[in-house]
Amino acid sequence: MTATTEALYRYPVKSMGGERLGALRVSKRGVPGDRAWALRDEARGGIRCGKRFPELMACSARYSGDPPEQGCRPAWVTLPDGGELSIAAGDAAPTLSELVQSPVSVWPILNPTVLARFHAGNPTAADTAALEGAFDDDAEAVTGRRDLDTFPTFLNELRDLSRGYYDAYPILIMTTESLLHLGNVAPARNLALSRFRPNVLLRTETGEAFPERAWVGRTLRVGEAEFDIAVDCLRCVMTTHGHGIVPHDPAVIADLEAHADNKLGVYATVRTPGRLRIGDAATLV
């Protein structure tokens, strides 16, 4: 398998658009600064994403400098009307509450020296029900299932506020061939890459529809870094939301189910930290 690094992304605030970068460093914990900020729903409780607040996807976020490997630094948020604010500013929560029409607070990830881990013990029935609630009902209506087997068991056992606010694994990898194949079989859809929010996009020429699926269980070297490919990425209703020039399209999730078994891209963990650059080769090891 021969591949090259086509694009690299970091998303400072969960569910907002992110930054396209020429180079990216990864640590054992993932991409420093990736999904380092999130919104807590003060009406219903819990950290929420674009499934609850789709308006967030019309915002984008960026850093003015490199974030630290642990903890975070303030990110700048561009609002749908073009205005900007610091996510750490006092007016961030009120402004974003007005945007999503519900009270929210702003939460950063925490440095592990301040708050490391909370062991929740074995999950109760209520815990399992709450985890199932992470899957959108619309997605279940299309797929007829909620496949919890694809998510790591530590999600039931740990509450770790020092890791990024990603859903399951710290790295999402996609290929150009997967996106091209999906576009060919569903030509009526606007399948912009921003619907799928990868950290790493690889250009492949394997002739396969979804080449990254064959990598699950193997190690992928990209630039200086190595990734253990863990599982296919199960997709949800967030892929249907509009943002910027990308229109809202409920049929996207149906096409994903019909043509891709509702999966696109692969999740990974970091085996070997290092730096990735556009044009770097990617190889299985």
C-alpha positions in Angstrom: 0.0 0.0 0.0 1.3 3.4 -1.0 -0.2 6.6 0.2 0.7 10.3 0.8 -0.5 12.8 3.2 -3.0 15.0 1.5 -4.4 17.2 4.3 -4.0 17.6 8.1 -6.6 19.1 10.5 -7.0 20.1 14.1 -10.3 21.1 15.7 -9.8 23.3 18.8 -13.5 23.3 19.8 -15.7 20.2 19.7 -18.2 20.3 16.9 -16.8 23.5 15.3 -14.8 23.8 12.1 -11.1 23.5 12.5 -7.7 24.4 11.1 -6.1 23.0 8.0 -2.4 22.7 8.7 0.8 22.1 6.8 2.2 20.1 9.6 0.9 18.4 12.7 2.6 16.9 15.7 1.0 14.0 17.6 1.7 12.9 21.2 0.6 9.6 22.8 -2.6 11.4 23.8 -3.4 12.5 20.2 -3.1 15.9 18.5 -2.3 18.6 21.1 -5.1 21.1 21.2 -7.6 18.9 19.3 -11.1 19.2 20.7 -9.5 20.8 23.8 -12.7 22.9 24.4 -16.3 22.0 24.5 -19.7 23.3 25.6 -21.7 21.9 28.6 -25.4 21.9 28.2 -26.7 23.8 31.4 -30.3 22.9 30.6 -29.9 19.1 30.2 -26.4 18.5 31.6 -23.3 17.0 30.1 -20.8 18.0 27.4 -22.7 18.2 24.1 -21.8 18.3 20.4 -23.4 19.2 17.1 -26.1 16.5 17.5 -27.6 18.7 20.2 -26.4 22.0 19.0 -26.0 21.9 15.2 -25.4 25.7 15.2 -21.9 25.1 16.4 -20.9 23.6 13.1 -21.4 27.0 11.5 -18.6 28.3 13.7 -14.9 27.7 13.2 -12.0 27.8 15.7 -8.2 28.3 15.4 -5.2 28.8 17.6 -2.9 31.8 17.4 0.1 29.6 18.4 0.9 25.9 19.1 -1.1 24.5 22.0 0.8 22.6 24.8 0.9 18.8 24.9 -1.1 18.8 28.1 -3.9 21.2 29.0 -4.8 23.8 26.5 -4.6 27.4 25.4 -7.4 29.8 24.3 -8.7 29.4 20.8 -10.3 32.1 18.6 -13.8 31.3 17.5 -15.3 32.8 14.3 -19.1 33.1 14.6 -21.5 32.6 11.7 -21.9 36.4 11.3 -18.1 36.8 10.9 -17.5 38.1 14.5 -14.7 36.7 16.5 -14.2 35.9 20.2 -11.8 34.1 22.5 -13.3 30.9 23.8 -11.8 31.7 27.2 -13.3 35.2 27.3 -16.1 36.1 29.8 -18.5 36.8 27.0 -18.0 33.4 25.2 -20.6 31.5 27.1 -23.3 34.1 26.9 -22.6 34.6 23.1 -22.7 30.9 22.4 -25.8 30.4 24.5 -27.5 33.0 22.4 -26.3 31.2 19.2 -27.6 27.8 20.2 -30.7 29.2 22.0 -29.9 27.3 25.2 -27.7 28.0 28.2 -24.2 26.6 27.9 -20.9 26.9 29.7 -17.4 26.6 28.2 -15.1 23.8 29.4 -11.4 23.3 28.6 -9.6 20.0 29.0 -7.8 19.9 32.3 -4.1 19.4 32.9 -3.6 15.9 34.5 -1.6 17.5 37.3 -4.8 19.3 38.3 -7.3 16.6 37.7 -6.2 13.3 36.3 -8.8 10.5 36.2 -12.1 9.5 37.8 -12.7 5.8 37.9 -16.4 5.2 37.5 -16.2 1.5 38.3 -18.3 -1.1 36.5 -21.2 0.5 34.5 -24.7 0.3 35.8 -27.7 -0.1 33.5 -28.2 3.6 33.7 -24.6 4.1 32.5 -25.1 1.8 29.6 -28.3 3.6 28.7 -26.5 7.0 28.8 -23.7 5.6 26.5 -26.3 4.4 24.1 -27.8 7.9 24.1 -24.6 9.1 22.5 -25.9 7.6 19.3 -28.4 9.8 17.5 -32.0 8.5 17.3 -32.1 9.5 13.6 -29.1 7.3 12.9 -30.7 4.4 14.7 -33.9 4.8 12.6 -31.8 4.5 9.5 -29.4 1.8 10.5 -31.7 -0.2 12.9 -28.9 -0.6 15.4 -26.7 1.0 17.9 -23.4 -0.8 17.7 -21.7 -0.3 21.0 -19.1 -3.0 20.3 -17.1 -0.6 18.1 -16.4 1.7 21.1 -13.6 1.0 23.6 -14.5 -0.4 27.0 -12.8 2.4 28.8 -15.6 4.7 27.9 -17.7 2.8 30.4 -15.0 2.8 33.1 -13.3 6.2 33.0 -14.2 9.8 33.2 -11.0 11.6 32.1 -11.2 15.4 31.9 -7.5 15.7 30.9 -8.0 14.1 27.4 -9.5 15.9 24.5 -13.3 15.9 24.0 -13.2 13.4 21.2 -15.9 10.7 21.1 -13.9 7.5 21.2 -10.4 7.6 19.8 -8.0 10.5 19.5 -7.2 10.2 15.7 -9.5 9.9 12.7 -7.9 8.9 9.4 -9.7 8.9 6.0 -8.6 8.3 2.4 -9.4 10.2 -0.8 -10.5 7.0 -2.4 -13.2 6.4 0.2 -14.6 9.9 -0.3 -14.4 9.6 -4.1 -16.2 6.2 -4.1 -19.0 7.6 -1.9 -19.4 10.6 -4.3 -19.6 8.3 -7.3 -22.3 6.1 -5.8 -24.2 9.0 -4.3 -23.7 11.8 -6.9 -26.7 13.8 -5.7 -25.1 14.4 -2.3 -22.7 17.2 -1.4 -20.1 15.1 0.4 -17.7 17.8 1.4 -14.8 16.6 3.5 -15.9 19.0 6.3 -18.9 16.8 7.0 -16.6 14.0 8.2 -13.9 15.9 10.2 -10.7 13.8 9.8 -7.4 14.6 11.4 -5.5 13.0 8.6 -6.5 12.6 4.9 -4.4 10.3 2.9 -4.2 10.1 -0.9 -4.4 6.5 -2.0 -4.5 4.8 -5.4 -5.3 1.2 -4.5 -8.4 0.8 -6.7 -10.5 -0.2 -3.6 -13.6 1.5 -2.5 -12.7 1.9 1.2 -9.0 0.9 1.4 -8.5 2.0 5.1 -10.9 -0.7 6.3 -8.2 -3.3 5.6 -5.8 -1.5 7.9 -7.8 -2.2 11.1 -5.7 -4.1 13.5 -2.5 -3.0 11.8 0.1 -0.2 12.4 0.3 2.7 10.0 3.4 4.9 9.8 2.9 8.5 8.5 5.9 10.8 8.6 7.6 10.4 11.9 4.5 9.0 13.7 2.9 5.6 14.0 -0.7 4.8 14.5 -2.5 1.7 15.6 -5.6 1.4 13.5 -8.4 0.4 15.9 -11.8 0.3 14.3 -14.0 1.7 11.5 -15.6 5.0 12.2 -19.4 4.7 12.7 -21.1 7.8 11.4 -24.0 9.7 12.9 -26.5 12.5 12.1 -23.8 15.2 12.4 -22.8 14.4 8.9 -26.1 15.8 7.7 -25.9 19.2 9.2 -25.2 22.3 7.1 -22.3 24.6 7.7 -21.0 27.4 5.6 -21.7 26.6 1.9 -22.3 22.9 2.8 -26.1 22.4 2.8 -28.2 20.6 5.4 -29.0 17.2 3.8 -30.7 14.4 5.9 -30.2 11.9 3.0 -26.4 11.8 3.7 -26.8 9.4 6.6 -29.1 7.2 4.5 -26.5 7.1 1.7 -23.8 6.2 4.2 -25.9 3.3 5.4 -26.8 2.1 1.9 -23.3 2.4 0.3 -20.8 2.3 3.2 -22.5 0.3 6.0 -22.7 3.7 7.8 -18.9 3.7 8.3 -16.3 6.1 6.8 -12.7 6.4 7.9 -10.9 4.6 10.7 -10.1 5.5 14.3 -6.6 5.2 15.6 -4.4 5.6 18.7 -0.9 6.9 18.7 1.8 4.2 19.0 4.8 6.5 18.2 4.6 10.3 18.7 6.1 12.5 16.0 5.5 15.0 13.3 3.4 14.7 10.1 3.7 17.0 7.1 1.8 17.4 3.8 3.4 15.0 1.3 4.7 12.6 3.9 4.5 8.9 2.8 2.2 6.5 4.7 3.0 2.8 4.9 1.7 -0.2 6.8 4.3 -1.7 9.1 
